[in-house]
Amino acid sequence: MKVYQSEIKLKSYPRGFHLITERVLDVLPEIENIESGQLQVFIKHTSASLTINENADPTVRLDFESHFNQMVPENAPYYIHTYEGPDDMPAHLKASLLGASVQIPITNGKLNLGIWQGIYLCEHRDRASGRRLVLTAFGI
């Protein structure tokens, strides 16, 4: 079994949903050495998350942001964890709803995503610094 791992720091992104598939592939070209396996992408933060979704129409990412802001509003009167700003507790909740990792099959040296799928960095803070990801590809 082959195992490749790399840790990267992404640039700072504004609040919203951002395609990072190409960045992930740029950092871990060893994926092409795996005939059959998996790629795990893990984010080392509690106020940002990862998901897989539409990679063609950017309005999908705008709608994601709008929906999550309605579903998990800022300044809810029952929030206790508020000392880092009004976007902090909602960011933690959004990150838990979406998750800290995604796993993607690797087939014949390429990510086996659907034609309209891409990896999203889901940035839930208004002013976040760059996010760190751990990329682990393994297989035969």
JOVENJO-V867773 format. One record per residue. RES is the residue in three letters. PSI is psi in degrees with one decimal (NA if undefined). BURIAL is b if it has 24 or more other C-alpha atoms within 12 Angstrom, else e. D_FIRST is the distance of its C-alpha to the first C-alpha in Angstrom with 1 decimal. Layout:
res psi burial d_first
RES PSI BURIAL D_FIRST
RES PSI BURIAL D_FIRST
This chain:
res psi burial d_first
MET 139.0 e 0.0
LYS 140.3 e 3.8
VAL 128.2 e 6.6
TYR 136.1 b 10.1
GLN 141.2 e 13.3
SER 144.5 b 16.9
GLU 132.9 e 20.2
ILE 154.1 b 23.1
LYS 120.1 e 26.7
LEU 154.4 b 28.3
LYS 166.6 e 31.9
SER 126.0 e 34.5
TYR 149.4 b 35.0
PRO 165.3 e 38.2
ARG 134.3 b 38.3
GLY -168.3 b 36.8
PHE 125.5 b 33.8
HIS 132.5 b 32.0
LEU 127.6 b 29.4
ILE 11.8 b 26.6
THR -49.8 b 24.0
GLU -36.9 e 24.7
ARG -43.0 e 24.6
VAL -45.8 b 21.1
LEU -35.6 b 20.0
ASP -35.6 e 22.0
VAL -25.6 b 20.3
LEU 66.3 b 16.6
PRO -14.9 e 16.8
GLU -12.7 b 13.1
ILE -33.4 b 12.7
GLU -14.2 b 14.0
ASN -1.4 b 10.9
ILE 121.8 b 9.0
GLU -43.4 e 10.5
SER 120.7 b 10.0
GLY -151.8 b 9.1
GLN 149.4 b 11.4
LEU 125.8 b 13.4
GLN 131.3 b 15.4
VAL 121.0 b 18.6
PHE 133.2 b 20.6
ILE 133.9 b 24.1
LYS 47.8 b 25.6
HIS 158.4 b 29.1
THR 0.3 b 31.4
SER 19.4 b 33.7
ALA 161.1 b 31.3
SER -178.8 b 28.7
LEU 148.3 b 26.3
THR 171.2 b 26.5
ILE 131.3 b 25.9
ASN -162.3 b 29.1
GLU 127.5 b 31.4
ASN 1.1 b 30.6
ALA -52.6 e 33.8
ASP 112.3 e 36.9
PRO -16.3 e 37.4
THR -23.6 e 40.0
VAL -43.1 e 37.4
ARG -35.5 b 36.2
LEU -41.3 e 39.9
ASP -36.7 e 40.4
PHE -50.5 b 37.5
GLU -45.8 b 39.1
SER -45.1 e 42.5
HIS -46.0 e 41.4
PHE -33.5 b 39.5
ASN -31.3 b 42.6
GLN -41.3 e 44.8
MET -37.3 e 42.5
VAL 85.2 b 42.0
PRO 158.9 b 45.2
GLU 160.7 b 46.0
ASN 30.0 e 48.9
ALA 135.6 e 48.7
PRO -17.5 e 51.5
TYR -3.6 e 49.3
TYR 132.8 e 46.7
ILE -37.7 e 47.0
HIS 86.5 e 44.2
THR -1.4 e 46.2
TYR -10.2 e 46.6
GLU 11.1 e 43.9
GLY 164.5 e 45.7
PRO -17.9 b 46.1
ASP -7.3 b 42.7
ASP -57.7 b 40.7
MET -42.5 b 40.9
PRO -35.3 b 40.4
ALA -41.8 b 37.3
HIS -43.9 b 35.8
LEU -45.3 b 36.6
LYS -41.6 b 35.2
ALA -39.1 b 31.9
SER -35.0 e 31.7
LEU -40.4 e 32.6
LEU -38.5 b 29.9
GLY 162.9 b 27.1
ALA -3.4 b 25.0
SER 158.5 b 21.8
VAL 151.4 b 20.6
GLN 132.1 b 17.4
ILE 133.5 b 17.0
PRO 146.8 b 14.9
ILE 127.9 b 13.3
THR 123.8 e 14.4
ASN 43.5 e 14.6
GLY 11.6 b 14.0
LYS 152.3 b 16.6
LEU 133.1 b 17.4
ASN 61.9 b 18.7
LEU 157.4 e 21.8
GLY 161.1 e 25.1
ILE -30.1 e 27.7
TRP 20.0 e 29.6
GLN 143.9 e 26.9
GLY 163.9 b 26.0
ILE 128.1 b 24.8
TYR 134.7 b 27.9
LEU 123.7 b 28.6
CYS 99.8 b 31.4
GLU 116.7 b 33.7
HIS -2.0 b 36.3
ARG 150.9 b 38.3
ASP -40.4 e 41.3
ARG 81.0 e 40.5
ALA 150.6 b 36.9
SER -179.6 e 35.4
GLY 148.1 e 32.0
ARG 147.2 b 29.1
ARG 134.7 b 25.9
LEU 145.1 b 22.5
VAL 122.6 b 19.1
LEU 125.3 b 16.4
THR 115.5 b 12.8
ALA 133.8 b 10.4
PHE 151.5 b 6.9
GLY -165.2 b 5.3
ILE NA e 4.9
